[in-house]
Amino acid sequence: MLFHVRMDVNLPPDLDPAVRADLVSREKARAVELQEKGVWPQLWRIVGEYANFSIFDVSSNDELHDLLTSLPLFPYLKIQVTPLATHPSKI
Ligand SMILES: O=C(O)CC1=CCC(=O)O1
């Protein structure tokens, strides 16, 4: 099952720089792990925003929920999920 996911990152401006750096570092490590597993095949920066468009390839809604809530940045993310189906005109 494919899902289009938009994540907007909202870190508090007054967050301790060391805490911020640790969060971002752990987020990158988790993202790399999930990409290497094949469940996060697309990850794109949205130009001009601290946000991304991603494609997840998972077997269930519950798996996607578990992956998203496992992200270190999860408490600071606004997440919009769009389930994708096959388009009849896709060649
Ligand atoms: O910077 C972002 O868009 C949030 C994020 C998701 C995976 C990652 O490494 O950072």
PDB file of the backbone (N, CA, C, O) and the ligand in Angstrom, with CONECT records:
HET    LIG  A 101      10
ATOM      1  N   MET A   1       0.845  -1.190   0.000  1.00  0.00           N
ATOM      2  CA  MET A   1       0.000   0.000   0.000  1.00  0.00           C
ATOM      3  C   MET A   1       0.883   1.244   0.000  1.00  0.00           C
ATOM      4  O   MET A   1       1.816   1.377   0.792  1.00  0.00           O
ATOM      5  N   LEU A   2       0.547   2.164  -0.934  1.00  0.00           N
ATOM      6  CA  LEU A   2       1.331   3.396  -1.011  1.00  0.00           C
ATOM      7  C   LEU A   2       0.577   4.550  -0.357  1.00  0.00           C
ATOM      8  O   LEU A   2      -0.638   4.684  -0.497  1.00  0.00           O
ATOM      9  N   PHE A   3       1.324   5.366   0.352  1.00  0.00           N
ATOM     10  CA  PHE A   3       0.765   6.558   1.000  1.00  0.00           C
ATOM     11  C   PHE A   3       1.646   7.754   0.676  1.00  0.00           C
ATOM     12  O   PHE A   3       2.873   7.690   0.757  1.00  0.00           O
ATOM     13  N   HIS A   4       0.984   8.852   0.304  1.00  0.00           N
ATOM     14  CA  HIS A   4       1.667  10.133   0.190  1.00  0.00           C
ATOM     15  C   HIS A   4       1.541  10.821   1.542  1.00  0.00           C
ATOM     16  O   HIS A   4       0.450  10.939   2.101  1.00  0.00           O
ATOM     17  N   VAL A   5       2.685  11.271   2.055  1.00  0.00           N
ATOM     18  CA  VAL A   5       2.692  11.882   3.390  1.00  0.00           C
ATOM     19  C   VAL A   5       3.390  13.234   3.308  1.00  0.00           C
ATOM     20  O   VAL A   5       4.490  13.347   2.767  1.00  0.00           O
ATOM     21  N   ARG A   6       2.738  14.251   3.849  1.00  0.00           N
ATOM     22  CA  ARG A   6       3.387  15.561   4.011  1.00  0.00           C
ATOM     23  C   ARG A   6       3.708  15.744   5.484  1.00  0.00           C
ATOM     24  O   ARG A   6       2.848  15.557   6.346  1.00  0.00           O
ATOM     25  N   MET A   7       4.947  16.108   5.765  1.00  0.00           N
ATOM     26  CA  MET A   7       5.355  16.394   7.152  1.00  0.00           C
ATOM     27  C   MET A   7       5.848  17.830   7.229  1.00  0.00           C
ATOM     28  O   MET A   7       6.765  18.226   6.509  1.00  0.00           O
ATOM     29  N   ASP A   8       5.234  18.597   8.104  1.00  0.00           N
ATOM     30  CA  ASP A   8       5.701  19.957   8.405  1.00  0.00           C
ATOM     31  C   ASP A   8       6.369  19.922   9.772  1.00  0.00           C
ATOM     32  O   ASP A   8       5.776  19.481  10.756  1.00  0.00           O
ATOM     33  N   VAL A   9       7.610  20.393   9.818  1.00  0.00           N
ATOM     34  CA  VAL A   9       8.380  20.356  11.061  1.00  0.00           C
ATOM     35  C   VAL A   9       8.202  21.688  11.798  1.00  0.00           C
ATOM     36  O   VAL A   9       8.422  22.762  11.239  1.00  0.00           O
ATOM     37  N   ASN A  10       7.801  21.587  13.055  1.00  0.00           N
ATOM     38  CA  ASN A  10       7.585  22.780  13.877  1.00  0.00           C
ATOM     39  C   ASN A  10       8.375  22.651  15.178  1.00  0.00           C
ATOM     40  O   ASN A  10       7.810  22.370  16.235  1.00  0.00           O
ATOM     41  N   LEU A  11       9.683  22.861  15.087  1.00  0.00           N
ATOM     42  CA  LEU A  11      10.506  22.836  16.294  1.00  0.00           C
ATOM     43  C   LEU A  11      10.375  24.187  16.997  1.00  0.00           C
ATOM     44  O   LEU A  11      10.371  25.228  16.340  1.00  0.00           O
ATOM     45  N   PRO A  12      10.269  24.177  18.330  1.00  0.00           N
ATOM     46  CA  PRO A  12      10.162  25.454  19.048  1.00  0.00           C
ATOM     47  C   PRO A  12      11.404  26.305  18.803  1.00  0.00           C
ATOM     48  O   PRO A  12      12.521  25.795  18.889  1.00  0.00           O
ATOM     49  N   PRO A  13      11.233  27.589  18.501  1.00  0.00           N
ATOM     50  CA  PRO A  13      12.393  28.442  18.210  1.00  0.00           C
ATOM     51  C   PRO A  13      13.380  28.511  19.371  1.00  0.00           C
ATOM     52  O   PRO A  13      14.576  28.718  19.169  1.00  0.00           O
ATOM     53  N   ASP A  14      12.862  28.333  20.604  1.00  0.00           N
ATOM     54  CA  ASP A  14      13.743  28.452  21.775  1.00  0.00           C
ATOM     55  C   ASP A  14      14.281  27.093  22.242  1.00  0.00           C
ATOM     56  O   ASP A  14      14.822  26.986  23.342  1.00  0.00           O
ATOM     57  N   LEU A  15      14.135  26.056  21.408  1.00  0.00           N
ATOM     58  CA  LEU A  15      14.649  24.734  21.783  1.00  0.00           C
ATOM     59  C   LEU A  15      16.168  24.794  21.925  1.00  0.00           C
ATOM     60  O   LEU A  15      16.854  25.402  21.104  1.00  0.00           O
ATOM     61  N   ASP A  16      16.678  24.162  22.966  1.00  0.00           N
ATOM     62  CA  ASP A  16      18.124  24.116  23.194  1.00  0.00           C
ATOM     63  C   ASP A  16      18.826  23.591  21.935  1.00  0.00           C
ATOM     64  O   ASP A  16      18.435  22.543  21.421  1.00  0.00           O
ATOM     65  N   PRO A  17      19.835  24.276  21.429  1.00  0.00           N
ATOM     66  CA  PRO A  17      20.498  23.859  20.180  1.00  0.00           C
ATOM     67  C   PRO A  17      21.044  22.429  20.226  1.00  0.00           C
ATOM     68  O   PRO A  17      21.038  21.734  19.210  1.00  0.00           O
ATOM     69  N   ALA A  18      21.515  21.986  21.392  1.00  0.00           N
ATOM     70  CA  ALA A  18      22.044  20.618  21.491  1.00  0.00           C
ATOM     71  C   ALA A  18      20.903  19.601  21.386  1.00  0.00           C
ATOM     72  O   ALA A  18      21.052  18.556  20.753  1.00  0.00           O
ATOM     73  N   VAL A  19      19.772  19.914  22.006  1.00  0.00           N
ATOM     74  CA  VAL A  19      18.600  19.020  21.919  1.00  0.00           C
ATOM     75  C   VAL A  19      18.110  18.971  20.476  1.00  0.00           C
ATOM     76  O   VAL A  19      17.759  17.909  19.964  1.00  0.00           O
ATOM     77  N   ARG A  20      18.091  20.135  19.828  1.00  0.00           N
ATOM     78  CA  ARG A  20      17.660  20.202  18.429  1.00  0.00           C
ATOM     79  C   ARG A  20      18.586  19.353  17.545  1.00  0.00           C
ATOM     80  O   ARG A  20      18.121  18.563  16.723  1.00  0.00           O
ATOM     81  N   ALA A  21      19.881  19.526  17.723  1.00  0.00           N
ATOM     82  CA  ALA A  21      20.844  18.778  16.902  1.00  0.00           C
ATOM     83  C   ALA A  21      20.694  17.275  17.118  1.00  0.00           C
ATOM     84  O   ALA A  21      20.795  16.497  16.170  1.00  0.00           O
ATOM     85  N   ASP A  22      20.452  16.865  18.366  1.00  0.00           N
ATOM     86  CA  ASP A  22      20.279  15.444  18.667  1.00  0.00           C
ATOM     87  C   ASP A  22      19.008  14.899  18.002  1.00  0.00           C
ATOM     88  O   ASP A  22      19.023  13.814  17.422  1.00  0.00           O
ATOM     89  N   LEU A  23      17.924  15.651  18.091  1.00  0.00           N
ATOM     90  CA  LEU A  23      16.662  15.229  17.466  1.00  0.00           C
ATOM     91  C   LEU A  23      16.838  15.056  15.955  1.00  0.00           C
ATOM     92  O   LEU A  23      16.431  14.045  15.384  1.00  0.00           O
ATOM     93  N   VAL A  24      17.449  16.056  15.320  1.00  0.00           N
ATOM     94  CA  VAL A  24      17.607  16.022  13.858  1.00  0.00           C
ATOM     95  C   VAL A  24      18.530  14.872  13.450  1.00  0.00           C
ATOM     96  O   VAL A  24      18.297  14.213  12.437  1.00  0.00           O
ATOM     97  N   SER A  25      19.573  14.637  14.240  1.00  0.00           N
ATOM     98  CA  SER A  25      20.490  13.535  13.948  1.00  0.00           C
ATOM     99  C   SER A  25      19.786  12.182  14.074  1.00  0.00           C
ATOM    100  O   SER A  25      19.958  11.306  13.227  1.00  0.00           O
ATOM    101  N   ARG A  26      18.986  12.018  15.147  1.00  0.00           N
ATOM    102  CA  ARG A  26      18.271  10.748  15.329  1.00  0.00           C
ATOM    103  C   ARG A  26      17.185  10.584  14.268  1.00  0.00           C
ATOM    104  O   ARG A  26      16.914   9.465  13.832  1.00  0.00           O
ATOM    105  N   GLU A  27      16.559  11.689  13.849  1.00  0.00           N
ATOM    106  CA  GLU A  27      15.553  11.626  12.781  1.00  0.00           C
ATOM    107  C   GLU A  27      16.213  11.132  11.483  1.00  0.00           C
ATOM    108  O   GLU A  27      15.666  10.279  10.785  1.00  0.00           O
ATOM    109  N   LYS A  28      17.389  11.679  11.173  1.00  0.00           N
ATOM    110  CA  LYS A  28      18.076  11.265   9.944  1.00  0.00           C
ATOM    111  C   LYS A  28      18.425   9.778  10.004  1.00  0.00           C
ATOM    112  O   LYS A  28      18.240   9.057   9.023  1.00  0.00           O
ATOM    113  N   ALA A  29      18.925   9.321  11.144  1.00  0.00           N
ATOM    114  CA  ALA A  29      19.290   7.905  11.268  1.00  0.00           C
ATOM    115  C   ALA A  29      18.066   7.008  11.070  1.00  0.00           C
ATOM    116  O   ALA A  29      18.147   5.984  10.391  1.00  0.00           O
ATOM    117  N   ARG A  30      16.941   7.392  11.659  1.00  0.00           N
ATOM    118  CA  ARG A  30      15.709   6.592  11.518  1.00  0.00           C
ATOM    119  C   ARG A  30      15.214   6.627  10.068  1.00  0.00           C
ATOM    120  O   ARG A  30      14.754   5.614   9.540  1.00  0.00           O
ATOM    121  N   ALA A  31      15.309   7.795   9.430  1.00  0.00           N
ATOM    122  CA  ALA A  31      14.870   7.910   8.027  1.00  0.00           C
ATOM    123  C   ALA A  31      15.737   7.029   7.122  1.00  0.00           C
ATOM    124  O   ALA A  31      15.226   6.360   6.223  1.00  0.00           O
ATOM    125  N   VAL A  32      17.035   7.034   7.363  1.00  0.00           N
ATOM    126  CA  VAL A  32      17.933   6.188   6.559  1.00  0.00           C
ATOM    127  C   VAL A  32      17.585   4.711   6.764  1.00  0.00           C
ATOM    128  O   VAL A  32      17.521   3.938   5.808  1.00  0.00           O
ATOM    129  N   GLU A  33      17.362   4.335   8.029  1.00  0.00           N
ATOM    130  CA  GLU A  33      17.012   2.938   8.344  1.00  0.00           C
ATOM    131  C   GLU A  33      15.744   2.517   7.589  1.00  0.00           C
ATOM    132  O   GLU A  33      15.699   1.434   7.005  1.00  0.00           O
ATOM    133  N   LEU A  34      14.717   3.376   7.602  1.00  0.00           N
ATOM    134  CA  LEU A  34      13.446   3.030   6.959  1.00  0.00           C
ATOM    135  C   LEU A  34      13.574   3.033   5.433  1.00  0.00           C
ATOM    136  O   LEU A  34      12.922   2.241   4.752  1.00  0.00           O
ATOM    137  N   GLN A  35      14.421   3.930   4.895  1.00  0.00           N
ATOM    138  CA  GLN A  35      14.656   3.912   3.443  1.00  0.00           C
ATOM    139  C   GLN A  35      15.375   2.628   3.049  1.00  0.00           C
ATOM    140  O   GLN A  35      15.034   2.006   2.043  1.00  0.00           O
ATOM    141  N   GLU A  36      16.367   2.232   3.839  1.00  0.00           N
ATOM    142  CA  GLU A  36      17.106   1.000   3.518  1.00  0.00           C
ATOM    143  C   GLU A  36      16.205  -0.226   3.620  1.00  0.00           C
ATOM    144  O   GLU A  36      16.414  -1.208   2.908  1.00  0.00           O
ATOM    145  N   LYS A  37      15.195  -0.178   4.507  1.00  0.00           N
ATOM    146  CA  LYS A  37      14.233  -1.287   4.604  1.00  0.00           C
ATOM    147  C   LYS A  37      13.265  -1.307   3.429  1.00  0.00           C
ATOM    148  O   LYS A  37      12.604  -2.317   3.186  1.00  0.00           O
ATOM    149  N   GLY A  38      13.176  -0.180   2.687  1.00  0.00           N
ATOM    150  CA  GLY A  38      12.300  -0.104   1.525  1.00  0.00           C
ATOM    151  C   GLY A  38      10.909   0.418   1.805  1.00  0.00           C
ATOM    152  O   GLY A  38      10.083   0.478   0.894  1.00  0.00           O
ATOM    153  N   VAL A  39      10.624   0.797   3.043  1.00  0.00           N
ATOM    154  CA  VAL A  39       9.265   1.266   3.356  1.00  0.00           C
ATOM    155  C   VAL A  39       9.098   2.781   3.172  1.00  0.00           C
ATOM    156  O   VAL A  39       7.988   3.307   3.257  1.00  0.00           O
ATOM    157  N   TRP A  40      10.233   3.481   2.916  1.00  0.00           N
ATOM    158  CA  TRP A  40      10.184   4.953   2.731  1.00  0.00           C
ATOM    159  C   TRP A  40      10.938   5.271   1.430  1.00  0.00           C
ATOM    160  O   TRP A  40      12.026   5.846   1.467  1.00  0.00           O
ATOM    161  N   PRO A  41      10.345   4.889   0.258  1.00  0.00           N
ATOM    162  CA  PRO A  41      11.097   4.969  -0.997  1.00  0.00           C
ATOM    163  C   PRO A  41      11.297   6.375  -1.545  1.00  0.00           C
ATOM    164  O   PRO A  41      12.187   6.584  -2.370  1.00  0.00           O
ATOM    165  N   GLN A  42      10.500   7.339  -1.116  1.00  0.00           N
ATOM    166  CA  GLN A  42      10.653   8.703  -1.640  1.00  0.00           C
ATOM    167  C   GLN A  42      10.643   9.692  -0.485  1.00  0.00           C
ATOM    168  O   GLN A  42       9.804   9.605   0.412  1.00  0.00           O
ATOM    169  N   LEU A  43      11.588  10.638  -0.514  1.00  0.00           N
ATOM    170  CA  LEU A  43      11.673  11.688   0.510  1.00  0.00           C
ATOM    171  C   LEU A  43      12.182  12.946  -0.169  1.00  0.00           C
ATOM    172  O   LEU A  43      13.329  13.009  -0.612  1.00  0.00           O
ATOM    173  N   TRP A  44      11.310  13.953  -0.244  1.00  0.00           N
ATOM    174  CA  TRP A  44      11.642  15.183  -0.968  1.00  0.00           C
ATOM    175  C   TRP A  44      11.457  16.393  -0.051  1.00  0.00           C
ATOM    176  O   TRP A  44      10.467  16.475   0.676  1.00  0.00           O
ATOM    177  N   ARG A  45      12.393  17.317  -0.084  1.00  0.00           N
ATOM    178  CA  ARG A  45      12.219  18.605   0.574  1.00  0.00           C
ATOM    179  C   ARG A  45      11.237  19.443  -0.230  1.00  0.00           C
ATOM    180  O   ARG A  45      11.318  19.463  -1.458  1.00  0.00           O
ATOM    181  N   ILE A  46      10.310  20.137   0.428  1.00  0.00           N
ATOM    182  CA  ILE A  46       9.426  21.097  -0.234  1.00  0.00           C
ATOM    183  C   ILE A  46      10.176  22.427  -0.281  1.00  0.00           C
ATOM    184  O   ILE A  46      10.577  22.967   0.750  1.00  0.00           O
ATOM    185  N   VAL A  47      10.355  22.937  -1.486  1.00  0.00           N
ATOM    186  CA  VAL A  47      11.202  24.117  -1.673  1.00  0.00           C
ATOM    187  C   VAL A  47      10.701  25.280  -0.817  1.00  0.00           C
ATOM    188  O   VAL A  47       9.528  25.651  -0.865  1.00  0.00           O
ATOM    189  N   GLY A  48      11.610  25.836  -0.044  1.00  0.00           N
ATOM    190  CA  GLY A  48      11.304  27.024   0.741  1.00  0.00           C
ATOM    191  C   GLY A  48      10.582  26.762   2.042  1.00  0.00           C
ATOM    192  O   GLY A  48      10.195  27.708   2.728  1.00  0.00           O
ATOM    193  N   GLU A  49      10.387  25.490   2.405  1.00  0.00           N
ATOM    194  CA  GLU A  49       9.670  25.170   3.645  1.00  0.00           C
ATOM    195  C   GLU A  49      10.460  24.142   4.451  1.00  0.00           C
ATOM    196  O   GLU A  49      11.206  23.342   3.887  1.00  0.00           O
ATOM    197  N   TYR A  50      10.291  24.169   5.769  1.00  0.00           N
ATOM    198  CA  TYR A  50      10.862  23.093   6.599  1.00  0.00           C
ATOM    199  C   TYR A  50       9.808  21.996   6.647  1.00  0.00           C
ATOM    200  O   TYR A  50       9.127  21.785   7.651  1.00  0.00           O
ATOM    201  N   ALA A  51       9.706  21.301   5.502  1.00  0.00           N
ATOM    202  CA  ALA A  51       8.653  20.300   5.307  1.00  0.00           C
ATOM    203  C   ALA A  51       9.104  19.339   4.220  1.00  0.00           C
ATOM    204  O   ALA A  51       9.986  19.652   3.420  1.00  0.00           O
ATOM    205  N   ASN A  52       8.490  18.171   4.203  1.00  0.00           N
ATOM    206  CA  ASN A  52       8.808  17.207   3.149  1.00  0.00           C
ATOM    207  C   ASN A  52       7.563  16.541   2.614  1.00  0.00           C
ATOM    208  O   ASN A  52       6.533  16.461   3.283  1.00  0.00           O
ATOM    209  N   PHE A  53       7.688  16.058   1.370  1.00  0.00           N
ATOM    210  CA  PHE A  53       6.733  15.125   0.781  1.00  0.00           C
ATOM    211  C   PHE A  53       7.425  13.773   0.752  1.00  0.00           C
ATOM    212  O   PHE A  53       8.567  13.659   0.307  1.00  0.00           O
ATOM    213  N   SER A  54       6.734  12.759   1.226  1.00  0.00           N
ATOM    214  CA  SER A  54       7.277  11.413   1.252  1.00  0.00           C
ATOM    215  C   SER A  54       6.275  10.430   0.673  1.00  0.00           C
ATOM    216  O   SER A  54       5.067  10.664   0.686  1.00  0.00           O
ATOM    217  N   ILE A  55       6.807   9.322   0.163  1.00  0.00           N
ATOM    218  CA  ILE A  55       5.981   8.168  -0.189  1.00  0.00           C
ATOM    219  C   ILE A  55       6.399   7.027   0.741  1.00  0.00           C
ATOM    220  O   ILE A  55       7.583   6.713   0.866  1.00  0.00           O
ATOM    221  N   PHE A  56       5.419   6.420   1.382  1.00  0.00           N
ATOM    222  CA  PHE A  56       5.659   5.220   2.189  1.00  0.00           C
ATOM    223  C   PHE A  56       5.015   4.023   1.495  1.00  0.00           C
ATOM    224  O   PHE A  56       3.938   4.138   0.909  1.00  0.00           O
ATOM    225  N   ASP A  57       5.675   2.889   1.567  1.00  0.00           N
ATOM    226  CA  ASP A  57       5.184   1.646   0.965  1.00  0.00           C
ATOM    227  C   ASP A  57       5.115   0.604   2.083  1.00  0.00           C
ATOM    228  O   ASP A  57       6.111  -0.032   2.428  1.00  0.00           O
ATOM    229  N   VAL A  58       3.921   0.450   2.632  1.00  0.00           N
ATOM    230  CA  VAL A  58       3.735  -0.394   3.817  1.00  0.00           C
ATOM    231  C   VAL A  58       2.546  -1.323   3.606  1.00  0.00           C
ATOM    232  O   VAL A  58       1.817  -1.202   2.622  1.00  0.00           O
ATOM    233  N   SER A  59       2.359  -2.245   4.535  1.00  0.00           N
ATOM    234  CA  SER A  59       1.314  -3.252   4.325  1.00  0.00           C
ATOM    235  C   SER A  59      -0.017  -2.897   4.982  1.00  0.00           C
ATOM    236  O   SER A  59      -1.021  -3.563   4.730  1.00  0.00           O
ATOM    237  N   SER A  60      -0.043  -1.869   5.814  1.00  0.00           N
ATOM    238  CA  SER A  60      -1.306  -1.543   6.485  1.00  0.00           C
ATOM    239  C   SER A  60      -1.276  -0.119   7.037  1.00  0.00           C
ATOM    240  O   SER A  60      -0.212   0.486   7.172  1.00  0.00           O
ATOM    241  N   ASN A  61      -2.447   0.398   7.348  1.00  0.00           N
ATOM    242  CA  ASN A  61      -2.545   1.705   8.016  1.00  0.00           C
ATOM    243  C   ASN A  61      -1.821   1.663   9.354  1.00  0.00           C
ATOM    244  O   ASN A  61      -1.152   2.621   9.741  1.00  0.00           O
ATOM    245  N   ASP A  62      -1.962   0.545  10.053  1.00  0.00           N
ATOM    246  CA  ASP A  62      -1.331   0.431  11.371  1.00  0.00           C
ATOM    247  C   ASP A  62       0.193   0.480  11.262  1.00  0.00           C
ATOM    248  O   ASP A  62       0.861   1.094  12.093  1.00  0.00           O
ATOM    249  N   GLU A  63       0.745  -0.181  10.215  1.00  0.00           N
ATOM    250  CA  GLU A  63       2.205  -0.134  10.040  1.00  0.00           C
ATOM    251  C   GLU A  63       2.666   1.298   9.790  1.00  0.00           C
ATOM    252  O   GLU A  63       3.669   1.743  10.348  1.00  0.00           O
ATOM    253  N   LEU A  64       1.917   2.023   8.940  1.00  0.00           N
ATOM    254  CA  LEU A  64       2.296   3.419   8.677  1.00  0.00           C
ATOM    255  C   LEU A  64       2.231   4.238   9.967  1.00  0.00           C
ATOM    256  O   LEU A  64       3.130   5.025  10.261  1.00  0.00           O
ATOM    257  N   HIS A  65       1.166   4.041  10.723  1.00  0.00           N
ATOM    258  CA  HIS A  65       1.040   4.782  11.990  1.00  0.00           C
ATOM    259  C   HIS A  65       2.222   4.485  12.914  1.00  0.00           C
ATOM    260  O   HIS A  65       2.793   5.392  13.521  1.00  0.00           O
ATOM    261  N   ASP A  66       2.576   3.221  13.010  1.00  0.00           N
ATOM    262  CA  ASP A  66       3.703   2.847  13.884  1.00  0.00           C
ATOM    263  C   ASP A  66       5.014   3.483  13.403  1.00  0.00           C
ATOM    264  O   ASP A  66       5.822   3.940  14.212  1.00  0.00           O
ATOM    265  N   LEU A  67       5.217   3.507  12.068  1.00  0.00           N
ATOM    266  CA  LEU A  67       6.445   4.116  11.538  1.00  0.00           C
ATOM    267  C   LEU A  67       6.477   5.609  11.835  1.00  0.00           C
ATOM    268  O   LEU A  67       7.490   6.142  12.289  1.00  0.00           O
ATOM    269  N   LEU A  68       5.352   6.278  11.572  1.00  0.00           N
ATOM    270  CA  LEU A  68       5.340   7.736  11.763  1.00  0.00           C
ATOM    271  C   LEU A  68       5.530   8.110  13.234  1.00  0.00           C
ATOM    272  O   LEU A  68       6.234   9.067  13.556  1.00  0.00           O
ATOM    273  N   THR A  69       4.897   7.344  14.115  1.00  0.00           N
ATOM    274  CA  THR A  69       5.033   7.676  15.538  1.00  0.00           C
ATOM    275  C   THR A  69       6.395   7.271  16.090  1.00  0.00           C
ATOM    276  O   THR A  69       6.763   7.673  17.194  1.00  0.00           O
ATOM    277  N   SER A  70       7.150   6.472  15.322  1.00  0.00           N
ATOM    278  CA  SER A  70       8.503   6.093  15.760  1.00  0.00           C
ATOM    279  C   SER A  70       9.538   7.162  15.423  1.00  0.00           C
ATOM    280  O   SER A  70      10.678   7.085  15.882  1.00  0.00           O
ATOM    281  N   LEU A  71       9.154   8.151  14.632  1.00  0.00           N
ATOM    282  CA  LEU A  71      10.120   9.177  14.230  1.00  0.00           C
ATOM    283  C   LEU A  71      10.468  10.066  15.427  1.00  0.00           C
ATOM    284  O   LEU A  71       9.569  10.531  16.128  1.00  0.00           O
ATOM    285  N   PRO A  72      11.749  10.307  15.667  1.00  0.00           N
ATOM    286  CA  PRO A  72      12.136  11.162  16.793  1.00  0.00           C
ATOM    287  C   PRO A  72      11.485  12.546  16.748  1.00  0.00           C
ATOM    288  O   PRO A  72      11.199  13.139  17.787  1.00  0.00           O
ATOM    289  N   LEU A  73      11.253  13.055  15.529  1.00  0.00           N
ATOM    290  CA  LEU A  73      10.621  14.380  15.423  1.00  0.00           C
ATOM    291  C   LEU A  73       9.107  14.334  15.548  1.00  0.00           C
ATOM    292  O   LEU A  73       8.455  15.376  15.485  1.00  0.00           O
ATOM    293  N   PHE A  74       8.528  13.139  15.727  1.00  0.00           N
ATOM    294  CA  PHE A  74       7.062  13.016  15.694  1.00  0.00           C
ATOM    295  C   PHE A  74       6.330  14.056  16.557  1.00  0.00           C
ATOM    296  O   PHE A  74       5.326  14.610  16.108  1.00  0.00           O
ATOM    297  N   PRO A  75       6.802  14.338  17.783  1.00  0.00           N
ATOM    298  CA  PRO A  75       6.055  15.325  18.596  1.00  0.00           C
ATOM    299  C   PRO A  75       6.022  16.726  17.971  1.00  0.00           C
ATOM    300  O   PRO A  75       5.216  17.568  18.367  1.00  0.00           O
ATOM    301  N   TYR A  76       6.901  16.966  16.996  1.00  0.00           N
ATOM    302  CA  TYR A  76       7.001  18.303  16.396  1.00  0.00           C
ATOM    303  C   TYR A  76       6.522  18.319  14.946  1.00  0.00           C
ATOM    304  O   TYR A  76       6.736  19.298  14.231  1.00  0.00           O
ATOM    305  N   LEU A  77       5.872  17.231  14.509  1.00  0.00           N
ATOM    306  CA  LEU A  77       5.433  17.134  13.114  1.00  0.00           C
ATOM    307  C   LEU A  77       3.935  17.340  12.992  1.00  0.00           C
ATOM    308  O   LEU A  77       3.157  16.805  13.781  1.00  0.00           O
ATOM    309  N   LYS A  78       3.531  18.133  11.978  1.00  0.00           N
ATOM    310  CA  LYS A  78       2.140  18.107  11.516  1.00  0.00           C
ATOM    311  C   LYS A  78       2.149  17.189  10.300  1.00  0.00           C
ATOM    312  O   LYS A  78       2.877  17.436   9.338  1.00  0.00           O
ATOM    313  N   ILE A  79       1.348  16.137  10.341  1.00  0.00           N
ATOM    314  CA  ILE A  79       1.419  15.094   9.316  1.00  0.00           C
ATOM    315  C   ILE A  79       0.072  14.988   8.607  1.00  0.00           C
ATOM    316  O   ILE A  79      -0.981  14.901   9.238  1.00  0.00           O
ATOM    317  N   GLN A  80       0.139  14.997   7.271  1.00  0.00           N
ATOM    318  CA  GLN A  80      -1.056  14.776   6.461  1.00  0.00           C
ATOM    319  C   GLN A  80      -0.813  13.547   5.591  1.00  0.00           C
ATOM    320  O   GLN A  80       0.153  13.498   4.831  1.00  0.00           O
ATOM    321  N   VAL A  81      -1.695  12.553   5.707  1.00  0.00           N
ATOM    322  CA  VAL A  81      -1.548  11.281   4.994  1.00  0.00           C
ATOM    323  C   VAL A  81      -2.618  11.159   3.918  1.00  0.00           C
ATOM    324  O   VAL A  81      -3.801  11.383   4.175  1.00  0.00           O
ATOM    325  N   THR A  82      -2.187  10.798   2.698  1.00  0.00           N
ATOM    326  CA  THR A  82      -3.127  10.555   1.599  1.00  0.00           C
ATOM    327  C   THR A  82      -2.892   9.149   1.052  1.00  0.00           C
ATOM    328  O   THR A  82      -1.833   8.885   0.484  1.00  0.00           O
ATOM    329  N   PRO A  83      -3.859   8.237   1.213  1.00  0.00           N
ATOM    330  CA  PRO A  83      -3.704   6.901   0.625  1.00  0.00           C
ATOM    331  C   PRO A  83      -3.762   6.989  -0.900  1.00  0.00           C
ATOM    332  O   PRO A  83      -4.549   7.758  -1.452  1.00  0.00           O
ATOM    333  N   LEU A  84      -2.930   6.203  -1.572  1.00  0.00           N
ATOM    334  CA  LEU A  84      -2.861   6.241  -3.044  1.00  0.00           C
ATOM    335  C   LEU A  84      -3.402   4.937  -3.642  1.00  0.00           C
ATOM    336  O   LEU A  84      -3.170   3.841  -3.130  1.00  0.00           O
ATOM    337  N   ALA A  85      -4.128   5.107  -4.742  1.00  0.00           N
ATOM    338  CA  ALA A  85      -4.610   3.953  -5.503  1.00  0.00           C
ATOM    339  C   ALA A  85      -4.074   4.055  -6.924  1.00  0.00           C
ATOM    340  O   ALA A  85      -3.611   5.116  -7.341  1.00  0.00           O
ATOM    341  N   THR A  86      -4.136   2.974  -7.655  1.00  0.00           N
ATOM    342  CA  THR A  86      -3.647   2.960  -9.038  1.00  0.00           C
ATOM    343  C   THR A  86      -4.549   3.802  -9.923  1.00  0.00           C
ATOM    344  O   THR A  86      -5.772   3.663  -9.885  1.00  0.00           O
ATOM    345  N   HIS A  87      -3.938   4.687 -10.731  1.00  0.00           N
ATOM    346  CA  HIS A  87      -4.726   5.496 -11.669  1.00  0.00           C
ATOM    347  C   HIS A  87      -4.999   4.691 -12.942  1.00  0.00           C
ATOM    348  O   HIS A  87      -4.084   4.057 -13.468  1.00  0.00           O
ATOM    349  N   PRO A  88      -6.234   4.702 -13.449  1.00  0.00           N
ATOM    350  CA  PRO A  88      -6.552   3.863 -14.613  1.00  0.00           C
ATOM    351  C   PRO A  88      -5.817   4.275 -15.880  1.00  0.00           C
ATOM    352  O   PRO A  88      -5.702   3.465 -16.800  1.00  0.00           O
ATOM    353  N   SER A  89      -5.316   5.505 -15.962  1.00  0.00           N
ATOM    354  CA  SER A  89      -4.604   5.969 -17.164  1.00  0.00           C
ATOM    355  C   SER A  89      -3.090   5.812 -17.056  1.00  0.00           C
ATOM    356  O   SER A  89      -2.357   6.123 -17.996  1.00  0.00           O
ATOM    357  N   LYS A  90      -2.630   5.331 -15.912  1.00  0.00           N
ATOM    358  CA  LYS A  90      -1.185   5.156 -15.735  1.00  0.00           C
ATOM    359  C   LYS A  90      -0.683   4.047 -16.656  1.00  0.00           C
ATOM    360  O   LYS A  90      -1.227   2.943 -16.670  1.00  0.00           O
ATOM    361  N   ILE A  91       0.376   4.362 -17.433  1.00  0.00           N
ATOM    362  CA  ILE A  91       0.924   3.313 -18.316  1.00  0.00           C
ATOM    363  C   ILE A  91       2.148   2.672 -17.662  1.00  0.00           C
ATOM    364  O   ILE A  91       2.755   1.770 -18.238  1.00  0.00           O
TER     365      ILE A  91
HETATM  366  O1  LIG A 101      13.491  17.662   7.713  1.00  0.00           O
HETATM  367  C1  LIG A 101      12.414  17.036   7.565  1.00  0.00           C
HETATM  368  O2  LIG A 101      11.682  17.169   6.580  1.00  0.00           O
HETATM  369  C2  LIG A 101      12.034  15.995   8.582  1.00  0.00           C
HETATM  370  C3  LIG A 101      12.712  14.746   8.273  1.00  0.00           C
HETATM  371  C4  LIG A 101      12.165  13.594   7.847  1.00  0.00           C
HETATM  372  C5  LIG A 101      13.220  12.627   7.644  1.00  0.00           C
HETATM  373  C6  LIG A 101      14.391  13.402   8.015  1.00  0.00           C
HETATM  374  O3  LIG A 101      15.553  13.004   8.030  1.00  0.00           O
HETATM  375  O4  LIG A 101      14.053  14.660   8.379  1.00  0.00           O
CONECT  366  367
CONECT  367  366  368  369
CONECT  368  367
CONECT  369  367  370
CONECT  370  369  371  375
CONECT  371  370  372
CONECT  372  371  373
CONECT  373  372  374  375
CONECT  374  373
CONECT  375  370  373
END
